[in-house]
Amino acid sequence: MTLTHTPGSHPPAASAPAPDPAWRPALARHVLLRHDRVRGADLLVLPERVVVLHGPAGSIVRLCDGARDVRGIVEELAARHPKAPVAVEVPLFLGRLREEGWLR
């Protein structure tokens, strides 16, 4: 899961603490998730910048609907991708997005 920032934006923090498993992440009000057909990538559209989501990042963010908690998101992704290290990587990824202010 990687993020690419548009020129002039600040890179994400190196690492963020893993969030509480009971947290129910949702996109911040100023953030939109869109799919760019030209790039073939999901985007986080923010005021005055765009963040390109690579790999499974877009599918993870789509699960952040405010209804599922982190534990539920991890369980769903683990069922979809049984050999992937989602239990470790997904909470850290969500923590980074929260730290950036893109998730609430």
TIDREN-416919 format. One record per atom (N, C-alpha, C): residue number from 1; residue in three letters; x, y, z. Coordinates in pm, whole numbers. Last residue first. Example, Ala and Ser with C-alpha at 12.3 -4.5 7.8 and 13.67 -1.06 7.14 Angstrom:
BEGIN
+--------+------+--------+--------+--------+
! drendo ! rofi !     c1 !     c2 !     c3 !
+--------+------+--------+--------+--------+
!      2 !  SER !   1285 !   -225 !    708 !
!      2 !  SER !   1367 !   -106 !    714 !
!      2 !  SER !   1290 !      3 !    787 !
!      1 !  ALA !   1319 !   -569 !    780 !
!      1 !  ALA !   1230 !   -450 !    780 !
!      1 !  ALA !   1320 !   -330 !    780 !
+--------+------+--------+--------+--------+
This chain:
BEGIN
+--------+------+--------+--------+--------+
! drendo ! rofi !     c1 !     c2 !     c3 !
+--------+------+--------+--------+--------+
!    104 !  ARG !  -1146 !   1019 !    970 !
!    104 !  ARG !  -1191 !   1065 !   1102 !
!    104 !  ARG !  -1238 !    945 !   1181 !
!    103 !  LEU !   -881 !   1060 !    737 !
!    103 !  LEU !   -984 !    976 !    798 !
!    103 !  LEU !  -1022 !   1039 !    932 !
!    102 !  TRP !   -703 !   1257 !    681 !
!    102 !  TRP !   -789 !   1212 !    572 !
!    102 !  TRP !   -898 !   1117 !    619 !
!    101 !  GLY !   -507 !   1339 !    850 !
!    101 !  GLY !   -635 !   1410 !    857 !
!    101 !  GLY !   -732 !   1367 !    750 !
!    100 !  GLU !   -277 !   1202 !    881 !
!    100 !  GLU !   -279 !   1304 !    775 !
!    100 !  GLU !   -407 !   1387 !    779 !
!     99 !  GLU !   -361 !   1021 !   1072 !
!     99 !  GLU !   -262 !   1122 !   1110 !
!     99 !  GLU !   -257 !   1236 !   1008 !
!     98 !  ARG !   -521 !    860 !    912 !
!     98 !  ARG !   -582 !    939 !   1019 !
!     98 !  ARG !   -489 !   1052 !   1061 !
!     97 !  LEU !   -329 !    740 !    752 !
!     97 !  LEU !   -432 !    824 !    690 !
!     97 !  LEU !   -501 !    912 !    793 !
!     96 !  ARG !   -184 !    600 !    949 !
!     96 !  ARG !   -119 !    706 !    870 !
!     96 !  ARG !   -222 !    799 !    807 !
!     95 !  GLY !   -382 !    420 !   1034 !
!     95 !  GLY !   -326 !    517 !   1128 !
!     95 !  GLY !   -257 !    632 !   1056 !
!     94 !  LEU !   -410 !    266 !    805 !
!     94 !  LEU !   -522 !    350 !    849 !
!     94 !  LEU !   -476 !    456 !    948 !
!     93 !  PHE !   -156 !    142 !    812 !
!     93 !  PHE !   -195 !    225 !    699 !
!     93 !  PHE !   -309 !    320 !    738 !
!     92 !  LEU !   -178 !     -4 !   1050 !
!     92 !  LEU !    -75 !    100 !   1037 !
!     92 !  LEU !   -108 !    196 !    923 !
!     91 !  PRO !   -391 !   -180 !    986 !
!     91 !  PRO !   -406 !    -82 !   1093 !
!     91 !  PRO !   -301 !     29 !   1086 !
!     90 !  VAL !   -261 !   -318 !    759 !
!     90 !  VAL !   -382 !   -236 !    743 !
!     90 !  VAL !   -401 !   -138 !    859 !
!     89 !  GLU !    -35 !   -468 !    856 !
!     89 !  GLU !    -20 !   -355 !    764 !
!     89 !  GLU !   -143 !   -263 !    758 !
!     88 !  VAL !   -128 !   -671 !   1031 !
!     88 !  VAL !    -23 !   -577 !   1072 !
!     88 !  VAL !    -28 !   -451 !    987 !
!     87 !  ALA !   -329 !   -805 !    900 !
!     87 !  ALA !   -345 !   -777 !   1043 !
!     87 !  ALA !   -243 !   -677 !   1094 !
!     86 !  VAL !   -238 !   -854 !    639 !
!     86 !  VAL !   -331 !   -744 !    664 !
!     86 !  VAL !   -343 !   -708 !    812 !
!     85 !  PRO !    -37 !   -997 !    481 !
!     85 !  PRO !    -18 !   -957 !    622 !
!     85 !  PRO !   -109 !   -841 !    663 !
!     84 !  ALA !   -201 !  -1250 !    282 !
!     84 !  ALA !   -146 !  -1114 !    297 !
!     84 !  ALA !   -135 !  -1077 !    445 !
!     83 !  LYS !   -336 !  -1485 !    252 !
!     83 !  LYS !   -190 !  -1494 !    273 !
!     83 !  LYS !   -125 !  -1357 !    293 !
!     82 !  PRO !   -611 !  -1422 !    212 !
!     82 !  PRO !   -568 !  -1500 !    327 !
!     82 !  PRO !   -417 !  -1503 !    353 !
!     81 !  HIS !   -792 !  -1194 !    119 !
!     81 !  HIS !   -650 !  -1215 !     88 !
!     81 !  HIS !   -585 !  -1292 !    202 !
!     80 !  ARG !  -1052 !  -1199 !    216 !
!     80 !  ARG !  -1030 !  -1181 !     73 !
!     80 !  ARG !   -889 !  -1220 !     30 !
!     79 !  ALA !  -1006 !  -1229 !    489 !
!     79 !  ALA !  -1086 !  -1330 !    420 !
!     79 !  ALA !  -1065 !  -1321 !    268 !
!     78 !  ALA !   -865 !   -996 !    537 !
!     78 !  ALA !   -798 !  -1124 !    560 !
!     78 !  ALA !   -873 !  -1237 !    491 !
!     77 !  LEU !  -1065 !   -806 !    491 !
!     77 !  LEU !   -951 !   -813 !    401 !
!     77 !  LEU !   -874 !   -944 !    416 !
!     76 !  GLU !  -1233 !   -863 !    710 !
!     76 !  GLU !  -1284 !   -874 !    573 !
!     76 !  GLU !  -1169 !   -886 !    473 !
!     75 !  GLU !  -1059 !   -815 !    927 !
!     75 !  GLU !  -1118 !   -948 !    908 !
!     75 !  GLU !  -1168 !   -966 !    764 !
!     74 !  VAL !  -1006 !   -541 !    893 !
!     74 !  VAL !   -897 !   -639 !    886 !
!     74 !  VAL !   -952 !   -778 !    858 !
!     73 !  ILE !  -1263 !   -440 !    935 !
!     73 !  ILE !  -1195 !   -416 !    807 !
!     73 !  ILE !  -1084 !   -518 !    788 !
!     72 !  GLY !  -1306 !   -519 !   1200 !
!     72 !  GLY !  -1391 !   -570 !   1093 !
!     72 !  GLY !  -1329 !   -553 !    956 !
!     71 !  ARG !  -1107 !   -366 !   1331 !
!     71 !  ARG !  -1106 !   -512 !   1342 !
!     71 !  ARG !  -1188 !   -574 !   1228 !
!     70 !  VAL !  -1195 !   -108 !   1278 !
!     70 !  VAL !  -1068 !   -154 !   1222 !
!     70 !  VAL !  -1062 !   -307 !   1223 !
!     69 !  ASP !  -1552 !   -131 !   1208 !
!     69 !  ASP !  -1437 !    -91 !   1289 !
!     69 !  ASP !  -1311 !   -150 !   1226 !
!     68 !  ARG !  -1791 !     -4 !    978 !
!     68 !  ARG !  -1697 !   -111 !   1017 !
!     68 !  ARG !  -1589 !    -54 !   1109 !
!     67 !  ALA !  -1909 !    245 !    944 !
!     67 !  ALA !  -1988 !    136 !   1000 !
!     67 !  ALA !  -1898 !     24 !   1051 !
!     66 !  GLY !  -1736 !    414 !    819 !
!     66 !  GLY !  -1788 !    456 !    948 !
!     66 !  GLY !  -1873 !    351 !   1015 !
!     65 !  ASP !  -1614 !    315 !    597 !
!     65 !  ASP !  -1746 !    375 !    578 !
!     65 !  ASP !  -1809 !    424 !    708 !
!     64 !  CYS !  -1369 !    197 !    464 !
!     64 !  CYS !  -1376 !    295 !    572 !
!     64 !  CYS !  -1505 !    376 !    558 !
!     63 !  LEU !  -1352 !     51 !    237 !
!     63 !  LEU !  -1413 !    -15 !    353 !
!     63 !  LEU !  -1428 !     79 !    472 !
!     62 !  ARG !  -1207 !    215 !     69 !
!     62 !  ARG !  -1350 !    196 !     42 !
!     62 !  ARG !  -1422 !    130 !    159 !
!     61 !  VAL !   -949 !    178 !    165 !
!     61 !  VAL !  -1018 !    304 !    197 !
!     61 !  VAL !  -1168 !    291 !    171 !
!     60 !  ILE !   -897 !    -72 !     47 !
!     60 !  ILE !   -898 !    -57 !    193 !
!     60 !  ILE !   -977 !     68 !    232 !
!     59 !  SER !   -901 !    -13 !   -220 !
!     59 !  SER !  -1001 !   -108 !   -169 !
!     59 !  SER !  -1007 !   -104 !    -16 !
!     58 !  GLY !   -683 !    165 !   -233 !
!     58 !  GLY !   -818 !    210 !   -263 !
!     58 !  GLY !   -924 !    117 !   -209 !
!     57 !  ALA !   -462 !     -6 !   -170 !
!     57 !  ALA !   -498 !    107 !    -83 !
!     57 !  ALA !   -642 !    155 !   -107 !
!     56 !  PRO !   -353 !   -214 !   -314 !
!     56 !  PRO !   -484 !   -236 !   -253 !
!     56 !  PRO !   -533 !   -118 !   -169 !
!     55 !  GLY !   -179 !     -1 !   -539 !
!     55 !  GLY !   -202 !   -136 !   -487 !
!     55 !  GLY !   -342 !   -147 !   -427 !
!     54 !  HIS !   -205 !    347 !   -447 !
!     54 !  HIS !   -152 !    236 !   -526 !
!     54 !  HIS !   -186 !    103 !   -460 !
!     53 !  LEU !   -356 !    659 !   -483 !
!     53 !  LEU !   -348 !    537 !   -402 !
!     53 !  LEU !   -303 !    423 !   -492 !
!     52 !  VAL !   -259 !    989 !   -498 !
!     52 !  VAL !   -280 !    868 !   -577 !
!     52 !  VAL !   -259 !    748 !   -485 !
!     51 !  VAL !   -409 !   1277 !   -393 !
!     51 !  VAL !   -320 !   1171 !   -350 !
!     51 !  VAL !   -356 !   1046 !   -429 !
!     50 !  VAL !   -419 !   1617 !   -480 !
!     50 !  VAL !   -471 !   1483 !   -505 !
!     50 !  VAL !   -365 !   1384 !   -458 !
!     49 !  ARG !   -514 !   1949 !   -369 !
!     49 !  ARG !   -421 !   1843 !   -402 !
!     49 !  ARG !   -493 !   1710 !   -420 !
!     48 !  GLU !   -709 !   2143 !   -300 !
!     48 !  GLU !   -583 !   2186 !   -359 !
!     48 !  GLU !   -479 !   2077 !   -381 !
!     47 !  PRO !   -878 !   1933 !    -86 !
!     47 !  PRO !   -867 !   2072 !   -132 !
!     47 !  PRO !   -724 !   2100 !   -178 !
!     46 !  LEU !   -846 !   1604 !   -230 !
!     46 !  LEU !   -847 !   1696 !   -117 !
!     46 !  LEU !   -847 !   1838 !   -170 !
!     45 !  VAL !   -915 !   1288 !   -325 !
!     45 !  VAL !   -922 !   1425 !   -373 !
!     45 !  VAL !   -943 !   1515 !   -252 !
!     44 !  LEU !   -744 !   1006 !   -365 !
!     44 !  LEU !   -806 !   1084 !   -259 !
!     44 !  LEU !   -799 !   1228 !   -307 !
!     43 !  LEU !   -797 !    766 !   -621 !
!     43 !  LEU !   -743 !    893 !   -577 !
!     43 !  LEU !   -817 !    941 !   -453 !
!     42 !  ASP !   -698 !    467 !   -787 !
!     42 !  ASP !   -788 !    538 !   -699 !
!     42 !  ASP !   -717 !    662 !   -647 !
!     41 !  ALA !   -613 !    425 !  -1135 !
!     41 !  ALA !   -580 !    428 !   -992 !
!     41 !  ALA !   -689 !    500 !   -916 !
!     40 !  GLY !   -583 !    459 !  -1406 !
!     40 !  GLY !   -616 !    326 !  -1356 !
!     40 !  GLY !   -588 !    315 !  -1207 !
!     39 !  ARG !   -546 !    698 !  -1525 !
!     39 !  ARG !   -433 !    643 !  -1449 !
!     39 !  ARG !   -457 !    498 !  -1407 !
!     38 !  VAL !   -805 !    712 !  -1639 !
!     38 !  VAL !   -685 !    735 !  -1720 !
!     38 !  VAL !   -563 !    673 !  -1651 !
!     37 !  ARG !   -986 !    676 !  -1432 !
!     37 !  ARG !   -977 !    575 !  -1538 !
!     37 !  ARG !   -850 !    590 !  -1620 !
!     36 !  ASP !   -964 !    717 !  -1103 !
!     36 !  ASP !   -918 !    784 !  -1226 !
!     36 !  ASP !   -899 !    677 !  -1332 !
!     35 !  HIS !  -1209 !    721 !   -859 !
!     35 !  HIS !  -1126 !    635 !   -943 !
!     35 !  HIS !  -1093 !    711 !  -1071 !
!     34 !  ARG !  -1210 !    885 !   -538 !
!     34 !  ARG !  -1250 !    875 !   -678 !
!     34 !  ARG !  -1159 !    777 !   -751 !
!     33 !  LEU !  -1309 !   1005 !   -234 !
!     33 !  LEU !  -1242 !    892 !   -298 !
!     33 !  LEU !  -1298 !    879 !   -439 !
!     32 !  LEU !  -1255 !   1319 !    -79 !
!     32 !  LEU !  -1337 !   1236 !   -167 !
!     32 !  LEU !  -1251 !   1123 !   -222 !
!     31 !  VAL !  -1252 !   1513 !    214 !
!     31 !  VAL !  -1182 !   1416 !    131 !
!     31 !  VAL !  -1283 !   1335 !     49 !
!     30 !  HIS !  -1371 !   1665 !    407 !
!     30 !  HIS !  -1308 !   1737 !    297 !
!     30 !  HIS !  -1237 !   1645 !    198 !
!     29 !  ARG !  -1456 !   1488 !    605 !
!     29 !  ARG !  -1556 !   1556 !    521 !
!     29 !  ARG !  -1496 !   1624 !    399 !
!     28 !  ALA !  -1267 !   1184 !    600 !
!     28 !  ALA !  -1292 !   1317 !    653 !
!     28 !  ALA !  -1385 !   1390 !    556 !
!     27 !  LEU !  -1397 !    856 !    581 !
!     27 !  LEU !  -1328 !    967 !    516 !
!     27 !  LEU !  -1365 !   1098 !    586 !
!     26 !  ALA !  -1377 !    663 !    881 !
!     26 !  ALA !  -1455 !    715 !    769 !
!     26 !  ALA !  -1376 !    829 !    709 !
!     25 !  PRO !  -1329 !    395 !   1116 !
!     25 !  PRO !  -1280 !    500 !   1027 !
!     25 !  PRO !  -1378 !    535 !    916 !
!     24 !  ARG !  -1395 !    328 !   1418 !
!     24 !  ARG !  -1472 !    310 !   1295 !
!     24 !  ARG !  -1433 !    421 !   1197 !
!     23 !  TRP !  -1203 !    159 !   1662 !
!     23 !  TRP !  -1225 !    282 !   1584 !
!     23 !  TRP !  -1298 !    248 !   1455 !
!     22 !  ALA !  -1129 !    -74 !   1780 !
!     22 !  ALA !  -1272 !    -42 !   1785 !
!     22 !  ALA !  -1305 !     86 !   1707 !
!     21 !  PRO !   -851 !    -86 !   1770 !
!     21 !  PRO !   -927 !   -176 !   1683 !
!     21 !  PRO !  -1078 !   -147 !   1680 !
!     20 !  ASP !   -682 !    221 !   1754 !
!     20 !  ASP !   -766 !    136 !   1838 !
!     20 !  ASP !   -849 !     47 !   1746 !
!     19 !  PRO !   -405 !    223 !   1519 !
!     19 !  PRO !   -524 !    277 !   1584 !
!     19 !  PRO !   -594 !    173 !   1672 !
!     18 !  ALA !    -54 !    228 !   1552 !
!     18 !  ALA !   -172 !    151 !   1512 !
!     18 !  ALA !   -293 !    205 !   1588 !
!     17 !  PRO !    115 !    537 !   1486 !
!     17 !  PRO !     78 !    427 !   1575 !
!     17 !  PRO !    -47 !    356 !   1524 !
!     16 !  ALA !    283 !    576 !   1174 !
!     16 !  ALA !    185 !    624 !   1271 !
!     16 !  ALA !    153 !    508 !   1364 !
!     15 !  SER !    572 !    675 !   1000 !
!     15 !  SER !    489 !    571 !   1058 !
!     15 !  SER !    397 !    634 !   1160 !
!     14 !  ALA !    637 !    901 !    843 !
!     14 !  ALA !    706 !    773 !    824 !
!     14 !  ALA !    625 !    657 !    882 !
!     13 !  ALA !    368 !   1093 !    704 !
!     13 !  ALA !    456 !   1059 !    815 !
!     13 !  ALA !    515 !    921 !    794 !
!     12 !  PRO !    371 !   1176 !    354 !
!     12 !  PRO !    309 !   1128 !    475 !
!     12 !  PRO !    412 !   1097 !    581 !
!     11 !  PRO !    505 !   1485 !    216 !
!     11 !  PRO !    498 !   1339 !    222 !
!     11 !  PRO !    432 !   1295 !    352 !
!     10 !  HIS !    315 !   1763 !     99 !
!     10 !  HIS !    404 !   1708 !    200 !
!     10 !  HIS !    393 !   1557 !    203 !
!      9 !  SER !    321 !   1879 !   -240 !
!      9 !  SER !    254 !   1834 !   -119 !
!      9 !  SER !    356 !   1776 !    -24 !
!      8 !  GLY !    461 !   1938 !   -467 !
!      8 !  GLY !    435 !   2047 !   -375 !
!      8 !  GLY !    363 !   2005 !   -249 !
!      7 !  PRO !    303 !   1699 !   -678 !
!      7 !  PRO !    414 !   1790 !   -650 !
!      7 !  PRO !    372 !   1903 !   -558 !
!      6 !  THR !     95 !   1461 !   -502 !
!      6 !  THR !    119 !   1550 !   -615 !
!      6 !  THR !    233 !   1644 !   -579 !
!      5 !  HIS !    200 !   1155 !   -359 !
!      5 !  HIS !    150 !   1291 !   -348 !
!      5 !  HIS !    179 !   1368 !   -475 !
!      4 !  THR !    103 !    829 !   -328 !
!      4 !  THR !    186 !    921 !   -405 !
!      4 !  THR !    122 !   1057 !   -397 !
!      3 !  LEU !    119 !    556 !   -112 !
!      3 !  LEU !     53 !    679 !   -146 !
!      3 !  LEU !    150 !    761 !   -229 !
!      2 !  THR !     76 !    202 !   -100 !
!      2 !  THR !    157 !    322 !   -106 !
!      2 !  THR !     71 !    439 !   -147 !
!      1 !  MET !     85 !   -116 !      0 !
!      1 !  MET !      0 !      0 !      0 !
!      1 !  MET !     89 !    122 !      0 !
+--------+------+--------+--------+--------+
